[in-house]
Amino acid sequence: MTTKTIDQLNSFLRGEISAVETYKMAIDKLSKTSFVSTLRDNLQSHEDRVTSLRQEITKYGGEPADGSGAWGSFAKMIEGGAAAFGEKAAIAALEEGEDHGRNDYKRELDNLAPPTREFVQGLLSEQLKTHAVLSTLKRTMGDDKSVPRYPNA
């Protein structure tokens, strides 16, 4: 496995770590809502992807990232602000994060060698599921156009 591939897997890993951190923050802020179990399910999916990515990187001799990096700090800031505005804004911010993750996986998929591409397709499949859950939840809550948006999502 090339250094470029390991670097890309680490980029995905940092995104997943960011998602875990952001979901934990949202769950803390929205713990009394009727949909907190849905958020916990999505959190578990992202935690599973963190584990899978770490194992894949290690399997090929790479060193897994141990933090979310700059993107994680930005995502937490957006989610923290959204949580302060209310449930709809927090869910919309989480959905924006799901958009970013989906787009990141899709954008890089064709640049990966076949064994890694198959692995990442599995991650993308899970990403699409958590994205769909957030989209459905957001639709059931109504549309809130005052939500901060992630760039390039």
N, C-alpha and C positions, 0 to 999 in steps of 0.2 A: 504494500500500500504506500502511495506516495505521501510526501509531506503535505502537498496541496490538499489531498483527500482528508488527511487527518485534521488539517487546519479547518476545512469546511465542516467536518463533523463536530469539531470544537465550537465553531460558530453556531451550529444548530444546538449544541449542548448549552451554550450561554443563553440562547433564546429560550430554551426549555427551563433553565434555572430561573430566568427572569419571570417566566409564566408562573412557576411554582411560588416564587416570592410574592408576585402580584396577587395571585389567588388567595394566598394566606392572608394578605392584608385585607382583601375584600371580604373574606369570610369573617375575619375579626370584626370588621365594621358592620357587616350585614348578618351577624349570627342569629338575630331574632326574626329573620324573615322566613316566609314559608318556603322559599326556594334554596335555602342554604345547603340542603342535601345535594341538590343539583350542582352547586358550586364545588362541593366536596368531591363529587364524582369526577368532575373535570380536573380538579387538583390532582386526584389519584392518577388519572390518565397522563398528566404532564410529569408527575413523579416517576411513573413507569418508564416514560420516554427518557428521562434523565438517566435512570439506571441502565436502560438499553444502550444509550449513546456512550456512557462511560465504559460499559463492557466492550462495545465494538471498538472504541478507540484503543483501549488497553490490549485487546486481542491482536491488534496490528502494530503494537509496540509504541503507541503514542501516549502522551501524558494528558489525561482529561482535564479540562478547565475546572477550576473549583469555585468560580463565581460567575455572575451574570455580566460583569463588566459595565461599561458606560450605558448600554442599552437598558440594563436592569435598573439603574438609578433613574433614568428618564421615565421608564414604565411605572416605577413605584411612585414617582412624583405625580404623574398623570392620574394614576389610580387613586392616590391619596386625595388629590383635589376633587376627583369625581365622587369619591365616597363622601366627601364633605357636602356635596350638592345633593345627594340622595341616591336612592336605589336605582332609578332609571339611568342616571349618569354613570354610576359605578358599573352597571351591567354593560352599558354602551362602551365604556372604556375597556372592559374586559374583551368585548367583541372586537374592538379595534386591535387589541393585542393578538387575538386569534386570527384576524385578517393578516396581520404582519407575519405571523408564523406560517400560515398557509402559503402566502406569497413567497416567502423565503424558501420553503421546501420546493415549491413548483419551479421557481426561477432557477434553482441549482440542479434540479434532478437530471437534466440531460447532460450536464457536465461531469457526471460521476460514472466511474467504471461499472460494468454490469453487476458484480456482487454487491457493491455499495449502493448502487441504484435500487436494487431490489429491497435492501434493508431500509433505505430512506422512503421507498414507496409505502412500506408498512407504517412508518412514522407519519407520513402524509395522510394515510387512511385514518389513523387515529386523530390527527389534527382536524381533518374534515368533520369527524364526529363531534369533537368538542366545539368546533366552530358552529355547527348546525344547532347544537344545544343552546349556545348563547344567542344565536340569531332568533331561534324560536322563543326563548325567554324574553328577549328584548321586544319582539313583536307583541307578545301577550301583555307587556307592560305599557305599550304605546310608544310613540316616537318622541324623542327629546333632542331637538336640534341644538341645544346649548352645550352639548357635551364636547370636551376637548378631544381633538383627533390626533392620532399618531401620524407622523409624516410618512409618506410613501407606502401607506397601507393599502 
